[in-house]
Amino acid sequence: MFPVFAGPLLTLLSGLNGSKLLRRAAAVLSLGSALTFAEIGSRSVVPGANDNLSGVAVLAGLARLLRERPIAGVRVLLVSTGSEESFMEGMRGFAKSHFGSLPLDSTSFVCIDSVGSPTLMQLEGEGMLRMADYDEAFKSELSDAAAQLDVELVRGLRFRNATDALISMQAGYPTLMLGSISQYKAPSNYHWPTDTAENVDYGSVVDATLICEQLLRNIASQEQS
């Protein structure tokens, strides 16, 4: 997102100091951003199998597991809020309607986004203008759940855009973002027409589902001890 913000910012700076170099740089960045968005707008909507129908599949799988093997001591809400590309509009709507009834001291959020790539990962933090890290203790709990299942879960990555997790984190809730990456440290087929069902790594989807179930069981065990 930096090129999008950089064009207007450099325009402001060039107006303040009269720099022709900054003005030219601002023009190039602004034109590049405009052309990029025009190109995006000229294309049809991509299938979205990994981003983020794989996340919806985890919710459906987790619902089935919880029905077959209920977990006492925790209340679980399975929420699909739509695409964060609409500036998290769905998550903002959920926040407006429900955050007031969800206590900060006993509510946690796990954002499950694009888990159909070969390797699962959890983000350390995210943010467009300012990087904000997720709750350290909660991140460790997710890592522990993955380790209990002997599932690889990559750490150490941060995201310079935003996911739905940003909304709950900013509201003060312990929050996690569980996703997946290819060998290029990005979701497979991200925003491409090739993001189809046959290109989803279903092993990762299953592992993400089981990690979430294990995390819930660990939380319930802590509450009962």
N, C-alpha and C positions, 0 to 999 in steps of 0.2 A: 504493500500500500504506500510505501514511501514516495514513489514517483508521482502518485496522485496528489499527495500533500505538498511535495517539493516544488511543483510548478507554481501554484499560487503563493507559496511562501517566498520563493525567489523573486517573484514579481513584486511582492511587498518590499522586500529588501532592496531591490534595484530602484524602486521608487523613492526609498528613503535616502540612499547614498548616491543615486545617479549613475551606477555602474552599468556600462554597456555590456560588459561580459556577463554579469548576472542576468541582465535583461534577455540576452540571447539564450542563455542556459534555461531560463524560465520558459521562453517561447518553445524551445525544443522539447522540454519535458511536458509542457502543457499540450503541445500538438501530439506528442507520442501517446499521452494518456487518452486524448480525444479519439485518436485513430484506433487505439486498442479497444476502447469501449464501443466504438462504431463497428469494429470487426466482431466483437462478442454479440452485439445486438443483431447482426446480420445472420447469425447462425441459429439453427433450431436447438431446442432444449436437449441436453444429453440424457442418456438413459438413467444414470445415477445408481447403478447396481451396487457399487462399492460406497459411493458418496451420495446418499447415506442409507440406502435400503439394507445394507449389511447391519447397520445399527438397529433398524427396525426388526430385522431377523433376530438379533440378540434379545430384544424386548419380548418377542413372541416366544423364543426358546426359554427365556428365563421365567416367563409366566407359566409355561408348561411344567418346568422343573419345580416351581414353587407350589403348583397345584398338586403335583405328585409327591413332593417331599417338603411339606410346609415347614417354615422356620418360626419357632415361637420366640417372642420377645422383640421382634422388629416389625414395623409397618413399612411396606414397600409400595411406592408409587411408580408405575411404569408409564412414562410420559413421552409421547412423540410430538415434538413442537414444530416440525416442518424445517425448511432449509434456513441455515444461518446466513446464507447469502443475501437474504432480505433484511440484513442488519439485525438478525436475531429477533425479528418481529414476533414469531411464535413464542419464543422463550420470554420475551418482554411481556406478552399477553398473559402467560402463565404466572409470571412474577406478580403482575398487577392484581390478578385474581386470587392468588393463593399464598404468596409469601407472608402475608399478615397472619395467617393461621398456622404457619410452620415455624415452630420455635427455633431460634438460632442455636441454642445449646444442645439440641437433640436431633437436628436435621442435617443430613449431608447429601451432596449431589455427586453423581457419577455421570458425566457426559460420554456417550458412546458414539463415536463418529468415524466412519470409514475404517472398519475393522476387517475388510476383505483383502488386504495386502498380505504378502508372505510372512511378515514379522510384526508382532504386536509391540506397541510402545505406549508409554504414558508421558505426556508433556510435563515438563518442569514448571512452565509458565507460559503466558501469552499476553498479547497486547499490541495494538497498532502503533500508538504513540509512546506509551510507557509500558515496559515489561512488568508484569505482576506475577509472582510465583504462587503456586498452589500451596495449600497447607502441607508442611513437611511431614507431620505425623501421619496424616491421611495417605500421602503418597507412599510412605513406608508400609502401611497396611495393605495397599494394593500390591506392592512388590512382594510382600510376604505371602499373599494369597496365590500369586503366580508361582512363587517358589515351592509352595506346598504341592502344587500340581505339576511341578517340573516343566513349566511353560516359560519360554524365553520372553522377557518383557524388557525392551530397551529403555534406558533412562538417559537423561542428559540433553534432550532436545527441547527447544522453545519455538514458539510460533508467533511470527510477526503480523499475522492477521488476527482473526477472532473466531471462537466457537461459541456455542450456547453456554458453555461453562463460565464464560466471562461474566454473565449476568448474575449467576448465583454467587460467584466469588466476590464480585463487587458489593453484593448485598451482605457479605460477612459470613456466608455459609462455608464450611469445609467442602472443598470441591476438587474433583479429579477429572481429567480428560483422557479417556482410553481410546487409542486409535491404532493405526498400523502403517507400516512403511514398506517400500520396495528397497532394492539395493541403492537407490538414489536418495534415500532418506525423505521420501515423499509418498503420499498415497498412490497406489497403482492406478493408472488411467485417469488421473485427477482432472475432472472437467473436460474430458475428451469423449468423442462418440464411441470410443472403444470401452467405455465403462459399462459393460454388459454382463449379464449373469454368468456367461461361460468364462469370463475373465476374473471372477471372484475366487479367492482362496477360501474355500469353505472350512478348511481346517482351522484357520484363524478365527472365523466366525464362531465355531464351536468352542474354541479355547477361550475367546472373550466371554462367552456365555458362562462357561464353567468358572472362570476367574471371578465374575460378578457374583455367582452363587456362593463361592467360597468366601468372598469378602463379606457377604451378608451373614454367613454362618459364623465367621470369626467375630463380627460385631455383636451378634446375638450372644455368643459365648462370653464376651467381655461384659455385656450388660447383666448377665446372670451370675457372674462370679463376684 
